[in-house]
Amino acid sequence: MSESQTAPAGSEASGKHGGHHQSFWLWVMCLTGVDYFSTLGYQPSIAFENAGLLAPFATIVLVAVTLFGALPIYSYVASQSFSGQGSIGMFARLMSGWTGKIVVLTLLGFAATDFVITKTLSAADAAEHLLHNPMWPWDFDKSSITSQLTQRLTLTMGLLVFLGGMFLRGFREVIGLAVVIVAVYLTLNAIVIGAGLLYLFEHPDKFTQWMDHIRQGASGWYLHENPLGSGASGFLAILALSFLLFPKLALGLSGFETGVAVMPLIKGSDDDPANNPQTRIRNTRKLLTLAALIMSVYLMGSSMVVSTLIPPEELTEHAAVSAAPGGPGASPEVAEPVKPKAKDRALAYLAHGEAPDKISSLFGPTFGTMYDLATVVILWFAGASAMAGLLNLVPQYLPRYGMAPEWANATRPLVLLLTGINLLVTWIFKADVSSQGGAYATGVLVLMTSAGFATVLQYGRTEGRNRWRWYGYIFITIVFLYTTADIVITKPEGIRIAAFFIFTILATSLISRIARSRELRFAGFEITDPESSLLWGTIKMQEKTCLVPHRPGRRSLKQKAESIRREHRIRRYDDIILVEVQLQDASEFVQKPQLEITQEDGQFLMKISGAASIAHTLAAVALEISKEGKPPEIHFGWTEETPWSGTLGFLLFGEGNVPWMVRDLIRRAQPDPSKRPLIIIGGS
């Protein structure tokens, strides 16, 4: 899973520990592990599906990318995004304006792809383990793909509906439960993989047989797709194919975004400052390193055991067709393809003792059922973690940008929407694990690539850093970029699903931003100095206050005030407050600008900086004065802009249609007409 999977909706500003219970980093690692380690349920099968007997070699490349690529990148991300926002949070800080918002929303689309496919893929693989368990009560023809489809779809959708129902009633991730689940699951996998490796050691002929297939060249590798052609052979071809094929094994990289997302839950030192919690950062790096090492060992061991001890025709339809009577060129009248017994459940196949060889006396229906139950639980918990991630992710960004409807802050409607999307995706992919691998890998890899780019940008902006390390980050980012491009080209269904989420998020955000553009969106002023605070109090207590927007540079303050008095017929003893608004980022929704008040030539000048909208700022000033004193007057001159250009300028740049928008904002924010500031438009 990815960005902010279990991240809080708040930030470090919400308190020293972000308002969240914190635990020892090793226990928090288990919370990331329900997603990261649960991929062992399907990763070995997907590895063989894509790399055939070369899966161990491609896994070596994957492990190298994990330890020497992803781990350094996310160690740096942890130091820059310790509030749990990960690489998306880094981009949100690195890029401002509408460009930054669009980039963040696009990344949220890929994160949504990651989260949703995590749930649907995990549920589908849990269904596979249940359906192939000998204790499953409803019979079906296990040699037929079609006869399994109805039960697989029904069971997968049932698990997803159950997951949604849990969140409708309320679900809170418990680290203690995650520790137990991960400990049991890793122990059972260690037994399966360890027994397999021991069997290989005691029966070297199995390893020799596998090596004989490797020496045969491409014809003996059981590759579904071979970019080097059927004549490929030798060490260089194996090396080249390992690099070309490892992107398809990228599900094994899925735990890093989760690792930084749970940072607010990791216990640090009480002496750590909130804006630089070095102990928590170090503990997060320990978490990332240990999780990567554990997963690397399990990935290497599982790929070797699966490739040597399970017949290829039990792992993939391609090998099953090749091994069938008549081979791949058999008559098309042959019955429907056979569902391989180990497909999507390779380690469970071994745990049930279904392999041709008697690997361990422990393996059989009883141990296999224990393994299946542990796998189903961790896969379900991974889906629950993904759901929690989405429920935290949407409120964390979209409402803050003004790009989510009001109901997006409510859990129940969001759960119903996400459950509906889960069911639709499951139906589209027919609850098939392998078919969803590309979409999952796309979401994971795009987020990892974004982490690489964010690291390169942030590190490059910091002076005095090690340039060679920066070049290393650039190289790692290029590797991620290649991996992502390979997945997008070879498995385009992932980018299609991501495009759907991106389009939905952008369209919903645009509609929501327009619909909510007339909310006041004001969080108060930051007064810069004591003198300004004193003058601000004086202005609010005046008998009558006339606020006049002012653009610096055209006329002096005295000339502007005299012109306004003449054109608007303001009395000499009524104070005029010139208001100068400096826009910072019009794409921001809620604004908390800085306020400075000075007196020049006996004239009050109110300087407001860091604003997102002129109209919202002027309305906020007038309404703040109305809270303690008499409602002020706001005097405007006539504008030459057209209504269309003014509206567009207001929506995009925060500076169009000012008089009309100020009036509308005040009317919406203050229902009592007697307390509303008066809008006056004068001049020629």
C-alpha positions as CSV (number, residue, x, y, z in Angstrom):
1,M,0.0,0.0,0.0
2,S,1.0,3.5,-0.3
3,E,0.7,7.0,0.5
4,S,-0.7,7.8,4.0
5,Q,-2.1,4.3,4.3
6,T,-2.5,4.8,8.0
7,A,-1.4,8.3,8.2
8,P,-3.3,10.7,10.3
9,A,-5.5,13.4,8.9
10,G,-3.6,16.0,10.8
11,S,0.0,17.0,10.9
12,E,2.8,17.6,13.3
13,A,1.1,20.8,14.3
14,S,-1.6,19.0,16.0
15,G,0.7,18.2,18.8
16,K,4.1,16.9,19.7
17,H,3.1,13.4,18.6
18,G,0.4,14.4,16.2
19,G,-2.3,13.3,18.7
20,H,-1.8,9.6,18.1
21,H,-0.8,6.8,20.4
22,Q,2.8,5.8,19.7
23,S,4.4,2.4,20.0
24,F,7.8,0.7,19.7
25,W,9.0,0.7,16.1
26,L,9.2,-3.1,15.9
27,W,5.5,-3.4,16.7
28,V,4.6,-0.7,14.2
29,M,6.6,-2.6,11.6
30,C,4.0,-5.3,11.9
31,L,1.3,-2.8,10.9
32,T,3.2,-2.1,7.7
33,G,3.7,-5.9,7.4
34,V,0.1,-6.8,7.0
35,D,0.4,-5.2,3.6
36,Y,4.0,-5.8,2.8
37,F,4.4,-9.4,4.0
38,S,0.9,-10.5,2.8
39,T,2.1,-10.3,-0.8
40,L,3.8,-13.6,-0.1
41,G,0.3,-15.1,-0.6
42,Y,0.5,-14.3,-4.3
43,Q,4.0,-12.9,-5.1
44,P,5.7,-16.3,-5.8
45,S,3.0,-17.3,-8.2
46,I,3.0,-13.9,-10.0
47,A,6.9,-14.1,-10.2
48,F,6.7,-17.5,-12.0
49,E,3.8,-16.4,-14.2
50,N,6.0,-13.5,-15.5
51,A,9.5,-14.9,-15.3
52,G,9.1,-18.6,-15.5
53,L,12.0,-20.6,-14.2
54,L,14.1,-17.4,-14.3
55,A,12.1,-16.1,-11.3
56,P,15.0,-16.5,-8.8
57,F,17.3,-14.5,-11.1
58,A,14.7,-11.7,-11.6
59,T,14.1,-11.8,-7.8
60,I,17.8,-11.1,-7.2
61,V,17.4,-7.9,-9.2
62,L,14.2,-7.1,-7.3
63,V,16.0,-7.6,-4.0
64,A,18.9,-5.4,-5.2
65,V,16.5,-2.6,-6.2
66,T,14.8,-3.0,-2.8
67,L,17.9,-2.8,-0.7
68,F,20.0,-0.4,-2.7
69,G,17.3,1.7,-4.4
70,A,14.0,1.9,-2.5
71,L,15.5,1.7,1.0
72,P,17.9,4.8,0.5
73,I,15.1,6.8,-1.2
74,Y,12.6,6.2,1.6
75,S,15.2,6.7,4.3
76,Y,15.4,10.2,3.0
77,V,11.7,10.6,2.6
78,A,11.3,9.6,6.2
79,S,13.5,12.6,7.2
80,Q,11.5,15.0,5.1
81,S,7.9,13.8,5.7
82,F,7.8,12.6,9.3
83,S,4.1,13.6,9.6
84,G,3.1,10.5,7.6
85,Q,2.3,12.1,4.2
86,G,5.1,10.4,2.4
87,S,6.2,11.4,-1.1
88,I,2.9,13.1,-1.9
89,G,3.4,15.4,1.0
90,M,6.9,16.3,-0.2
91,F,5.5,17.2,-3.6
92,A,2.8,19.3,-2.0
93,R,5.5,21.4,-0.3
94,L,7.9,21.4,-3.3
95,M,5.3,22.6,-5.9
96,S,2.9,25.5,-5.3
97,G,0.0,26.9,-7.3
98,W,-2.3,25.0,-9.5
99,T,0.5,23.0,-11.0
100,G,1.3,21.6,-7.6
101,K,-2.3,20.9,-6.9
102,I,-2.8,19.0,-10.2
103,V,0.4,17.0,-9.6
104,V,-0.8,16.1,-6.1
105,L,-4.3,15.2,-7.3
106,T,-2.8,13.0,-10.0
107,L,-0.6,11.2,-7.5
108,L,-3.7,10.7,-5.3
109,G,-5.3,9.0,-8.3
110,F,-2.4,6.5,-8.4
111,A,-2.6,6.1,-4.6
112,A,-6.3,5.3,-5.0
113,T,-5.4,2.7,-7.6
114,D,-2.9,1.2,-5.2
115,F,-5.4,1.1,-2.3
116,V,-8.3,-0.2,-4.2
117,I,-6.4,-2.9,-6.0
118,T,-4.8,-3.9,-2.7
119,K,-8.3,-4.6,-1.3
120,T,-9.6,-6.4,-4.4
121,L,-6.4,-8.4,-5.0
122,S,-6.1,-9.4,-1.4
123,A,-9.7,-10.4,-1.2
124,A,-9.4,-12.4,-4.5
125,D,-6.3,-14.2,-3.2
126,A,-8.0,-14.9,0.1
127,A,-10.9,-16.4,-1.9
128,E,-8.4,-18.6,-3.8
129,H,-7.0,-20.0,-0.6
130,L,-10.5,-20.7,0.7
131,L,-11.8,-22.4,-2.5
132,H,-8.8,-24.8,-2.7
133,N,-8.9,-25.8,0.9
134,P,-10.2,-29.4,1.3
135,M,-12.6,-28.2,4.0
136,W,-14.4,-25.8,1.7
137,P,-18.0,-27.1,1.9
138,W,-19.3,-26.2,-1.7
139,D,-18.0,-28.5,-4.4
140,F,-16.9,-27.4,-7.8
141,D,-14.8,-28.8,-10.6
142,K,-11.3,-27.7,-9.6
143,S,-9.9,-28.6,-13.0
144,S,-12.2,-26.0,-14.7
145,I,-11.7,-22.3,-14.7
146,T,-15.2,-21.5,-15.6
147,S,-16.8,-23.6,-12.9
148,Q,-14.7,-21.7,-10.3
149,L,-15.6,-18.2,-11.5
150,T,-19.0,-17.9,-9.9
151,Q,-17.8,-19.0,-6.5
152,R,-14.6,-16.9,-6.7
153,L,-16.5,-13.8,-7.6
154,T,-19.2,-14.4,-5.0
155,L,-16.7,-15.1,-2.3
156,T,-14.4,-12.1,-3.2
157,M,-17.3,-9.7,-3.3
158,G,-18.6,-11.1,0.0
159,L,-15.3,-10.4,1.7
160,L,-15.3,-6.9,0.3
161,V,-18.8,-6.2,1.5
162,F,-17.9,-7.6,4.9
163,L,-14.9,-5.3,5.0
164,G,-17.1,-2.3,4.1
165,G,-19.6,-3.4,6.8
166,M,-16.8,-3.4,9.4
167,F,-16.0,0.2,8.6
168,L,-19.6,1.2,8.7
169,R,-19.8,0.0,12.3
170,G,-16.4,1.4,13.1
171,F,-12.9,-0.1,12.7
172,R,-9.7,0.9,14.4
173,E,-6.4,-0.7,13.5
174,V,-4.8,-2.3,16.5
175,I,-1.1,-2.7,16.5
176,G,-1.2,-5.6,18.9
177,L,-3.5,-7.6,16.6
178,A,-1.2,-6.8,13.7
179,V,1.8,-8.1,15.6
180,V,0.1,-11.4,16.3
181,I,-1.1,-11.8,12.6
182,V,2.3,-11.0,11.2
183,A,4.2,-13.2,13.7
184,V,2.0,-16.2,12.9
185,Y,2.1,-15.6,9.2
186,L,5.8,-15.2,8.9
187,T,6.4,-18.2,11.1
188,L,4.3,-20.4,8.9
189,N,6.0,-19.1,5.8
190,A,9.4,-19.7,7.4
191,I,8.4,-23.3,8.0
192,V,7.2,-23.8,4.4
193,I,10.2,-22.1,2.8
194,G,12.7,-23.5,5.2
195,A,11.4,-27.1,4.7
196,G,11.6,-26.5,0.9
197,L,15.1,-25.3,1.1
198,L,16.1,-28.2,3.4
199,Y,14.5,-30.6,0.9
200,L,16.5,-29.1,-1.9
201,F,19.7,-29.4,0.1
202,E,19.0,-33.1,0.8
203,H,17.9,-33.7,-2.8
204,P,20.3,-31.8,-5.0
205,D,18.9,-33.6,-8.1
206,K,15.9,-31.1,-7.9
207,F,18.3,-28.2,-8.2
208,T,20.2,-30.0,-10.9
209,Q,17.0,-30.5,-12.9
210,W,16.2,-26.8,-12.6
211,M,19.7,-25.9,-13.8
212,D,19.3,-28.3,-16.7
213,H,16.2,-26.3,-17.8
214,I,18.1,-23.1,-17.4
215,R,20.9,-24.4,-19.6
216,Q,18.4,-25.4,-22.3
217,G,17.8,-21.7,-23.1
218,A,14.4,-20.0,-23.7
219,S,12.7,-23.2,-24.7
220,G,13.1,-24.6,-21.2
221,W,12.4,-21.4,-19.2
222,Y,8.5,-21.5,-19.4
223,L,8.3,-17.8,-20.3
224,H,4.9,-16.6,-21.4
225,E,6.6,-13.6,-23.1
226,N,10.2,-13.5,-24.1
227,P,11.5,-10.1,-25.3
228,L,14.8,-11.7,-26.5
229,G,13.1,-14.4,-28.7
230,S,13.0,-18.2,-28.5
231,G,16.7,-18.5,-29.3
232,A,17.9,-16.8,-26.2
233,S,20.4,-18.7,-24.0
234,G,23.4,-18.3,-21.9
235,F,24.4,-16.2,-18.9
236,L,24.1,-12.8,-20.7
237,A,20.6,-13.6,-21.9
238,I,19.6,-14.7,-18.4
239,L,21.1,-11.4,-17.0
240,A,19.3,-9.3,-19.6
241,L,16.0,-11.0,-19.1
242,S,16.3,-10.7,-15.3
243,F,16.6,-6.9,-15.7
244,L,13.8,-6.8,-18.3
245,L,11.4,-9.0,-16.3
246,F,11.9,-7.8,-12.8
247,P,9.5,-4.9,-13.1
248,K,6.7,-7.5,-13.4
249,L,7.7,-8.7,-9.9
250,A,7.4,-5.2,-8.5
251,L,4.7,-6.2,-6.0
252,G,7.5,-7.1,-3.8
253,L,8.3,-3.3,-3.4
254,S,4.9,-2.5,-2.0
255,G,5.7,-1.8,1.6
256,F,7.8,1.4,1.6
257,E,5.1,4.0,1.3
258,T,3.3,2.3,4.1
259,G,6.5,2.4,6.2
260,V,6.7,6.2,6.0
261,A,2.9,6.6,6.3
262,V,2.9,5.1,9.8
263,M,5.6,7.4,11.1
264,P,3.3,9.3,13.5
265,L,2.6,6.0,15.3
266,I,6.3,5.3,15.9
267,K,7.6,6.2,19.4
268,G,10.5,8.6,19.5
269,S,12.2,10.5,22.3
270,D,10.3,13.0,24.5
271,D,13.1,15.4,23.9
272,D,12.6,15.5,20.1
273,P,11.3,18.8,18.8
274,A,8.0,18.4,16.9
275,N,9.5,19.9,13.7
276,N,12.6,17.6,13.7
277,P,12.0,14.3,15.6
278,Q,15.3,12.7,15.0
279,T,14.7,9.7,17.2
280,R,11.5,8.9,15.4
281,I,13.2,9.3,12.1
282,R,16.0,6.9,13.1
283,N,13.4,4.4,14.4
284,T,11.5,4.6,11.1
285,R,14.7,3.9,9.2
286,K,15.2,0.8,11.4
287,L,11.7,-0.2,10.6
288,L,12.2,0.2,6.8
289,T,15.6,-1.6,6.9
290,L,14.4,-4.6,8.9
291,A,11.2,-5.0,6.8
292,A,13.2,-4.8,3.6
293,L,15.7,-7.4,4.9
294,I,12.9,-9.8,6.0
295,M,11.0,-9.5,2.8
296,S,14.2,-9.9,0.7
297,V,15.0,-13.2,2.5
298,Y,11.4,-14.5,2.0
299,L,11.3,-13.4,-1.6
300,M,14.5,-15.2,-2.5
301,G,13.6,-18.3,-0.6
302,S,10.1,-18.5,-2.0
303,S,11.1,-18.0,-5.6
304,M,13.8,-20.7,-5.3
305,V,11.5,-23.2,-3.6
306,V,8.5,-22.6,-6.0
307,S,10.7,-22.7,-9.1
308,T,12.3,-26.0,-8.2
309,L,9.7,-28.0,-6.3
310,I,6.4,-27.2,-8.1
311,P,5.8,-28.5,-11.6
312,P,5.5,-25.5,-14.0
313,E,2.2,-26.8,-15.3
314,E,0.7,-26.4,-11.8
315,L,1.7,-22.7,-11.7
316,T,0.6,-21.1,-15.0
317,E,-1.9,-21.8,-17.7
318,H,0.8,-21.3,-20.3
319,A,2.8,-24.2,-18.9
320,A,-0.3,-26.3,-18.4
321,V,-1.3,-26.0,-22.1
322,S,2.3,-26.8,-23.1
323,A,2.2,-30.0,-21.0
324,A,-1.2,-31.0,-22.2
325,P,-1.7,-33.8,-24.8
326,G,-0.9,-32.3,-28.2
327,G,1.0,-29.4,-26.6
328,P,0.3,-25.7,-27.5
329,G,-0.8,-26.6,-31.0
330,A,-3.6,-28.9,-29.9
331,S,-7.0,-28.8,-31.5
332,P,-9.1,-25.8,-30.5
333,E,-11.9,-28.2,-29.8
334,V,-10.2,-29.3,-26.6
335,A,-12.1,-28.4,-23.5
336,E,-11.7,-25.2,-21.6
337,P,-8.2,-24.4,-20.2
338,V,-7.2,-26.1,-16.9
339,K,-6.8,-24.0,-13.7
340,P,-3.4,-24.8,-12.3
341,K,-3.6,-26.0,-8.7
342,A,-0.7,-23.8,-7.5
343,K,-1.7,-20.6,-9.4
344,D,-2.1,-17.7,-7.0
345,R,-1.3,-20.0,-4.0
346,A,2.1,-21.5,-4.6
347,L,3.2,-21.7,-1.0
348,A,-0.2,-22.9,0.1
349,Y,0.2,-25.7,-2.5
350,L,3.4,-26.8,-0.8
351,A,1.8,-26.4,2.7
352,H,-1.0,-28.7,1.8
353,G,1.5,-31.4,0.6
354,E,0.2,-31.3,-2.9
355,A,3.6,-31.3,-4.5
356,P,4.7,-34.5,-6.2
357,D,7.5,-34.9,-3.7
358,K,7.1,-35.5,0.0
359,I,8.8,-32.3,1.2
360,S,7.9,-32.6,4.9
361,S,5.8,-34.9,7.0
362,L,4.3,-31.8,8.6
363,F,2.7,-30.7,5.3
364,G,-0.9,-31.9,4.7
365,P,-4.5,-30.9,5.0
366,T,-4.2,-29.8,8.7
367,F,-1.1,-27.7,8.3
368,G,-2.3,-26.4,5.0
369,T,-5.6,-25.3,6.6
370,M,-3.6,-23.5,9.3
371,Y,-1.6,-21.8,6.5
372,D,-4.8,-20.9,4.6
373,L,-6.4,-19.4,7.6
374,A,-3.3,-17.3,8.4
375,T,-3.1,-16.1,4.8
376,V,-6.8,-15.2,4.6
377,V,-6.6,-13.2,7.9
378,I,-3.5,-11.3,6.8
379,L,-4.9,-10.6,3.4
380,W,-8.2,-9.4,4.9
381,F,-6.2,-7.2,7.3
382,A,-4.2,-5.8,4.4
383,G,-7.5,-4.8,2.8
384,A,-8.7,-3.2,6.1
385,S,-5.5,-1.3,6.2
386,A,-6.0,-0.1,2.7
387,M,-9.5,1.0,3.5
388,A,-8.3,2.9,6.5
389,G,-5.6,4.5,4.3
390,L,-8.2,5.8,1.8
391,L,-10.4,7.1,4.7
392,N,-7.5,9.0,6.0
393,L,-6.1,10.1,2.6
394,V,-9.2,11.7,1.1
395,P,-9.8,14.1,4.1
396,Q,-6.1,14.9,4.4
397,Y,-5.8,16.5,1.0
398,L,-9.0,17.2,-0.8
399,P,-11.0,19.2,1.7
400,R,-7.9,21.3,2.5
401,Y,-7.7,22.2,-1.2
402,G,-11.4,22.8,-1.3
403,M,-11.7,20.0,-3.8
404,A,-14.0,17.6,-2.1
405,P,-17.7,17.8,-1.4
406,E,-18.8,18.2,2.2
407,W,-19.8,14.5,2.5
408,A,-16.2,13.5,1.8
409,N,-15.5,14.2,5.5
410,A,-18.1,11.7,6.6
411,T,-17.0,8.1,6.9
412,R,-20.1,6.3,6.1
413,P,-20.8,7.7,2.6
414,L,-17.1,7.4,1.7
415,V,-17.1,3.7,2.8
416,L,-20.2,3.0,0.7
417,L,-18.6,4.7,-2.3
418,L,-15.3,2.8,-1.9
419,T,-17.1,-0.5,-1.4
420,G,-19.0,0.1,-4.6
421,I,-15.8,0.8,-6.5
422,N,-14.2,-2.3,-5.0
423,L,-17.1,-4.5,-6.3
424,L,-16.9,-2.9,-9.7
425,V,-13.1,-3.5,-10.0
426,T,-13.6,-7.1,-8.8
427,W,-16.2,-7.7,-11.5
428,I,-14.1,-6.2,-14.2
429,F,-11.1,-8.3,-13.3
430,K,-13.2,-11.4,-12.6
431,A,-11.5,-11.6,-9.1
432,D,-8.4,-12.9,-10.8
433,V,-5.2,-12.2,-8.9
434,S,-2.7,-12.3,-11.8
435,S,-4.9,-9.9,-13.8
436,Q,-4.8,-7.3,-11.1
437,G,-1.1,-7.5,-10.6
438,G,-0.4,-5.0,-13.3
439,A,-2.8,-2.4,-11.9
440,Y,-1.4,-2.9,-8.4
441,A,2.2,-2.6,-9.6
442,T,1.3,0.6,-11.5
443,G,0.1,2.3,-8.4
444,V,3.0,1.2,-6.3
445,L,5.7,2.1,-8.9
446,V,4.3,5.5,-9.8
447,L,4.3,6.4,-6.1
448,M,7.9,5.1,-5.7
449,T,8.9,7.0,-8.8
450,S,7.3,10.2,-7.3
451,A,9.3,9.5,-4.1
452,G,12.5,9.4,-6.2
453,F,11.7,12.6,-8.0
454,A,10.8,14.4,-4.8
455,T,14.0,13.2,-3.2
456,V,16.1,14.4,-6.2
457,L,14.4,17.8,-6.1
458,Q,14.6,18.3,-2.3
459,Y,18.1,17.0,-2.0
460,G,19.3,19.0,-5.0
461,R,18.0,22.3,-3.4
462,T,20.0,21.7,-0.2
463,E,23.4,23.3,-0.4
464,G,26.4,21.6,1.1
465,R,25.2,18.0,0.4
466,N,27.1,15.1,-1.0
467,R,26.8,15.4,-4.8
468,W,27.6,11.8,-5.3
469,R,24.7,10.8,-3.1
470,W,22.5,13.1,-5.2
471,Y,23.7,11.4,-8.4
472,G,22.8,8.0,-6.7
473,Y,19.3,9.3,-6.1
474,I,19.0,10.3,-9.7
475,F,20.1,6.8,-10.9
476,I,17.6,5.1,-8.5
477,T,14.9,7.4,-9.8
478,I,15.8,6.4,-13.4
479,V,15.5,2.8,-12.4
480,F,12.1,3.4,-11.0
481,L,11.1,5.3,-14.1
482,Y,12.1,2.4,-16.3
483,T,10.3,0.0,-14.1
484,T,7.1,2.1,-14.2
485,A,7.3,2.5,-17.9
486,D,7.8,-1.2,-18.5
487,I,4.7,-2.0,-16.4
488,V,2.6,0.7,-18.1
489,I,3.6,-0.7,-21.6
490,T,3.3,-4.4,-20.9
491,K,0.3,-4.2,-18.5
492,P,-1.7,-1.2,-19.7
493,E,-4.8,-2.2,-17.7
494,G,-3.1,-0.6,-14.6
495,I,-2.8,2.8,-16.2
496,R,-6.4,2.5,-17.5
497,I,-7.6,1.9,-13.9
498,A,-5.4,4.7,-12.6
499,A,-6.6,7.1,-15.4
500,F,-10.2,6.4,-14.3
501,F,-9.3,7.4,-10.7
502,I,-7.3,10.4,-11.8
503,F,-10.1,11.7,-14.1
504,T,-12.7,11.1,-11.3
505,I,-10.6,12.9,-8.7
506,L,-9.8,15.9,-11.1
507,A,-13.4,16.2,-12.3
508,T,-14.8,16.0,-8.7
509,S,-12.2,18.4,-7.5
510,L,-13.0,21.0,-10.2
511,I,-16.7,20.8,-9.6
512,S,-16.3,21.0,-5.8
513,R,-13.8,23.9,-6.0
514,I,-16.3,25.9,-8.2
515,A,-19.2,25.0,-5.9
516,R,-17.3,25.9,-2.8
517,S,-15.6,29.0,-4.2
518,R,-18.1,31.3,-2.3
519,E,-17.3,29.9,1.1
520,L,-15.5,32.4,3.3
521,R,-12.4,30.1,3.7
522,F,-10.8,32.2,6.4
523,A,-8.9,30.8,9.4
524,G,-7.9,34.1,11.0
525,F,-5.1,36.7,10.7
526,E,-1.5,36.4,11.8
527,I,-0.6,39.8,13.2
528,T,3.0,40.5,12.6
529,D,4.0,42.9,15.4
530,P,2.6,44.6,18.6
531,E,2.0,48.0,16.9
532,S,-0.2,46.3,14.3
533,S,-2.1,44.5,17.0
534,L,-2.7,47.9,18.8
535,L,-3.8,49.7,15.6
536,W,-6.0,46.7,14.7
537,G,-7.8,47.0,18.0
538,T,-8.2,50.8,17.5
539,I,-9.7,50.3,14.0
540,K,-12.3,47.8,15.2
541,M,-13.6,50.2,17.9
542,Q,-14.0,53.3,15.6
543,E,-17.4,54.9,15.1
544,K,-17.2,54.5,11.3
545,T,-14.6,52.8,9.2
546,C,-14.2,53.1,5.4
547,L,-12.2,50.3,3.9
548,V,-10.7,51.1,0.5
549,P,-8.7,48.5,-1.6
550,H,-5.4,50.0,-2.7
551,R,-2.9,49.0,-5.4
552,P,0.6,50.3,-4.6
553,G,2.6,52.2,-7.1
554,R,-0.1,54.1,-8.9
555,R,-0.7,57.0,-6.5
556,S,0.5,58.0,-3.1
557,L,-1.6,57.1,0.0
558,K,-2.6,60.7,0.5
559,Q,-3.7,61.1,-3.2
560,K,-5.7,57.9,-3.0
561,A,-7.5,58.9,0.2
562,E,-8.3,62.3,-1.2
563,S,-9.6,60.9,-4.4
564,I,-11.8,58.4,-2.6
565,R,-13.2,61.1,-0.3
566,R,-14.1,63.2,-3.3
567,E,-15.6,60.5,-5.5
568,H,-17.5,58.7,-2.8
569,R,-18.4,61.8,-0.7
570,I,-16.8,60.6,2.5
571,R,-16.8,63.0,5.3
572,R,-13.5,64.5,6.5
573,Y,-13.8,63.1,10.0
574,D,-14.5,59.5,8.8
575,D,-11.4,57.4,8.8
576,I,-10.3,55.8,5.6
577,I,-8.3,52.5,5.9
578,L,-6.4,51.7,2.7
579,V,-6.1,47.9,2.3
580,E,-3.3,46.4,0.3
581,V,-3.7,42.7,-0.4
582,Q,-0.7,40.7,-1.7
583,L,-1.7,37.3,-3.2
584,Q,0.6,34.3,-2.6
585,D,-1.0,31.1,-3.9
586,A,-4.5,31.5,-5.3
587,S,-4.9,27.7,-5.5
588,E,-5.0,27.5,-1.6
589,F,-8.5,27.1,-0.2
590,V,-8.3,28.1,3.5
591,Q,-6.2,31.2,4.0
592,K,-4.6,32.6,7.2
593,P,-2.8,35.7,5.9
594,Q,-0.4,38.0,7.7
595,L,-1.7,41.4,8.8
596,E,0.5,44.5,9.3
597,I,-0.9,48.0,10.0
598,T,1.1,51.2,9.7
599,Q,0.4,54.9,9.6
600,E,1.9,57.1,6.9
601,D,1.2,60.8,6.6
602,G,-1.6,60.4,9.1
603,Q,-3.2,57.7,6.9
604,F,-3.8,54.1,8.0
605,L,-2.4,51.4,5.7
606,M,-3.4,47.8,6.2
607,K,-0.9,45.4,4.5
608,I,-2.1,41.8,4.1
609,S,0.3,39.3,2.7
610,G,0.0,35.6,2.0
611,A,-3.6,35.8,0.8
612,A,-5.3,33.4,-1.6
613,S,-8.0,35.7,-2.8
614,I,-8.6,39.5,-2.7
615,A,-12.3,39.2,-2.4
616,H,-12.2,36.7,0.5
617,T,-9.5,38.8,2.3
618,L,-11.5,42.0,2.1
619,A,-14.7,40.2,3.2
620,A,-12.8,38.7,6.1
621,V,-11.4,42.1,7.2
622,A,-14.9,43.7,7.1
623,L,-16.5,40.8,9.0
624,E,-13.8,40.8,11.7
625,I,-14.4,44.5,12.3
626,S,-18.1,43.9,12.5
627,K,-17.7,41.4,15.3
628,E,-16.6,44.1,17.8
629,G,-17.5,47.4,16.3
630,K,-20.0,48.8,13.8
631,P,-20.0,47.2,10.4
632,P,-17.7,49.1,8.1
633,E,-18.1,50.4,4.6
634,I,-16.1,48.9,1.7
635,H,-15.6,51.4,-1.1
636,F,-14.8,50.2,-4.6
637,G,-14.3,51.9,-8.0
638,W,-15.9,50.6,-11.2
639,T,-14.1,47.8,-13.1
640,E,-13.8,47.5,-16.8
641,E,-13.6,43.7,-16.8
642,T,-16.4,41.6,-18.3
643,P,-18.4,39.3,-16.0
644,W,-16.9,36.2,-17.6
645,S,-13.3,37.3,-17.3
646,G,-13.9,38.5,-13.8
647,T,-15.4,35.2,-12.7
648,L,-12.5,33.2,-14.3
649,G,-10.0,35.5,-12.7
650,F,-11.6,35.0,-9.3
651,L,-11.7,31.2,-9.6
652,L,-8.1,30.8,-10.9
653,F,-6.2,33.8,-9.7
654,G,-8.2,35.1,-6.7
655,E,-8.5,38.7,-8.0
656,G,-11.5,39.0,-10.3
657,N,-15.1,40.2,-9.8
658,V,-14.0,41.7,-6.4
659,P,-16.9,44.0,-5.4
660,W,-19.6,41.5,-6.4
661,M,-17.8,38.5,-4.7
662,V,-17.2,40.5,-1.5
663,R,-20.9,41.3,-1.3
664,D,-21.8,37.7,-1.9
665,L,-19.3,36.3,0.6
666,I,-20.6,38.7,3.3
667,R,-24.2,37.8,2.6
668,R,-23.4,34.1,3.0
669,A,-21.3,34.5,6.1
670,Q,-23.5,37.0,8.0
671,P,-27.2,36.2,7.9
672,D,-28.2,39.3,10.0
673,P,-28.5,42.3,7.5
674,S,-27.9,44.8,10.4
675,K,-24.4,43.3,11.0
676,R,-23.3,43.2,7.4
677,P,-20.7,45.6,6.1
678,L,-21.9,47.9,3.4
679,I,-20.6,47.6,-0.2
680,I,-20.3,50.9,-2.1
681,I,-19.2,51.3,-5.7
682,G,-18.5,54.8,-6.8
683,G,-16.5,56.9,-9.3
684,S,-16.9,57.2,-13.0
